[in-house]
Amino acid sequence: MIKNKKGFTLIELLVVIAVIGMLSSIVLVSLGPARKKSRDARRQADTRQVNTAMEMCYDDIACNAKESYVDTAAGVAAGTVIGTYLTAPTDPLNTGNQRYMWTDGTSQYYCFYVQLESAANTWFCGSNKGTKEKTQATYTPSNTDCCGLNVTN
């Protein structure tokens, strides 16, 4: 009489687990750049939202003095309110260079910037002149050069 075996042997289970482990590690490694790009896309969207809020505040006497931006001389931390329009966002990582920063703007200009993850030495800036991306080694945005936007002119 022949008995039918049901189930898997221990070796078969170990081989399947090893194959699944290798496939999952390959997938996780390949998703790394996509995650960086998605965080960078959020940074760019946050910068554009800050620009919109600052422009709306510029024309709102209830937000700030008429025809002036929220004064950022002391810097703006995450959670700071820009009028009634926006709470300053927190960066997706908020570590090292990947954090939102402000120059010491005045009531007539500002520069909001962040260093992007997916491209080396690349900054994304927002100011009273719009938004722009700049790639340059040893560069940090400033009031006179906010990614080439020249906010004080």
URMOLIN-V776341 format. One record per residue. N is the residue number from 1. RES is the residue in one small letter. SS is DSSP state (H for helix, E for strand, - for the rest). OMEGA is omega in degrees with one decimal (NA if undefined). Layout:
# URMOLIN-V776341
((N | RES | SS | OMEGA) (N | RES | SS | OMEGA))
This chain:
# URMOLIN-V776341
((1 | m | - | -179.3) (2 | i | - | 178.5) (3 | k | - | 175.4) (4 | n | - | 175.6) (5 | k | - | 176.6) (6 | k | - | 178.7) (7 | g | - | -177.0) (8 | f | - | 175.2) (9 | t | - | 179.7) (10 | l | H | -179.5) (11 | i | H | 178.6) (12 | e | H | 178.0) (13 | l | H | 179.1) (14 | l | H | 177.8) (15 | v | H | 178.9) (16 | v | H | 178.9) (17 | i | H | 179.0) (18 | a | H | 179.1) (19 | v | H | 178.0) (20 | i | H | 178.1) (21 | g | H | 178.8) (22 | m | H | 179.4) (23 | l | H | -179.8) (24 | s | H | 178.5) (25 | s | H | 176.7) (26 | i | H | 179.6) (27 | v | H | -179.5) (28 | l | H | 178.7) (29 | v | H | -178.5) (30 | s | H | 178.7) (31 | l | H | -178.3) (32 | g | H | 178.9) (33 | p | H | 179.0) (34 | a | H | 177.6) (35 | r | H | 177.8) (36 | k | H | -179.9) (37 | k | H | 179.1) (38 | s | H | 175.6) (39 | r | H | 177.0) (40 | d | H | 177.3) (41 | a | H | 177.1) (42 | r | H | 178.1) (43 | r | H | 179.9) (44 | q | H | 177.9) (45 | a | H | 177.7) (46 | d | H | 179.4) (47 | t | H | 178.5) (48 | r | H | 177.6) (49 | q | H | 177.3) (50 | v | H | 177.9) (51 | n | H | 179.9) (52 | t | H | 179.4) (53 | a | H | 179.6) (54 | m | H | 179.3) (55 | e | H | 177.4) (56 | m | H | 176.9) (57 | c | H | -178.3) (58 | y | H | -177.5) (59 | d | - | -175.2) (60 | d | - | -179.1) (61 | i | - | 178.8) (62 | a | - | -178.3) (63 | c | - | -174.4) (64 | n | - | 175.1) (65 | a | - | -178.1) (66 | k | - | 179.4) (67 | e | - | 172.2) (68 | s | - | 179.3) (69 | y | - | 173.7) (70 | v | - | -176.8) (71 | d | - | -177.4) (72 | t | - | -176.9) (73 | a | - | -179.4) (74 | a | - | -176.1) (75 | g | - | 179.7) (76 | v | - | 179.3) (77 | a | - | 174.9) (78 | a | - | -178.9) (79 | g | - | 177.2) (80 | t | - | -177.4) (81 | v | E | 174.8) (82 | i | E | -176.0) (83 | g | - | 174.8) (84 | t | - | -170.9) (85 | y | - | -172.7) (86 | l | E | 167.6) (87 | t | E | -177.3) (88 | a | - | -174.6) (89 | p | - | 173.5) (90 | t | - | -180.0) (91 | d | - | 179.5) (92 | p | - | 177.6) (93 | l | - | 179.5) (94 | n | - | 176.9) (95 | t | E | 175.6) (96 | g | - | 179.3) (97 | n | - | -178.8) (98 | q | E | 172.9) (99 | r | - | -179.6) (100 | y | - | -179.1) (101 | m | E | 178.5) (102 | w | E | 168.7) (103 | t | - | 178.0) (104 | d | - | -178.0) (105 | g | - | 175.9) (106 | t | E | -179.5) (107 | s | - | -178.4) (108 | q | - | 175.7) (109 | y | E | 177.0) (110 | y | - | 174.6) (111 | c | E | 179.6) (112 | f | E | -173.1) (113 | y | E | 179.2) (114 | v | E | 175.2) (115 | q | E | -177.9) (116 | l | - | -178.2) (117 | e | - | -168.5) (118 | s | - | 178.6) (119 | a | - | -177.4) (120 | a | - | 176.0) (121 | n | - | -179.1) (122 | t | E | -179.7) (123 | w | E | 172.5) (124 | f | E | -174.1) (125 | c | E | 171.8) (126 | g | E | -179.9) (127 | s | E | 176.4) (128 | n | - | 177.6) (129 | k | - | 179.3) (130 | g | E | 178.7) (131 | t | E | -179.4) (132 | k | E | 176.6) (133 | e | E | 179.2) (134 | k | E | 177.0) (135 | t | E | 178.9) (136 | q | - | 177.6) (137 | a | - | 178.9) (138 | t | - | 179.7) (139 | y | - | 171.1) (140 | t | - | 180.0) (141 | p | - | -179.6) (142 | s | - | 177.8) (143 | n | - | -178.1) (144 | t | - | 179.0) (145 | d | - | 179.4) (146 | c | - | -174.5) (147 | c | - | 179.4) (148 | g | - | -178.0) (149 | l | - | 178.6) (150 | n | - | -171.6) (151 | v | - | -175.8) (152 | t | - | 179.9) (153 | n | - | NA))
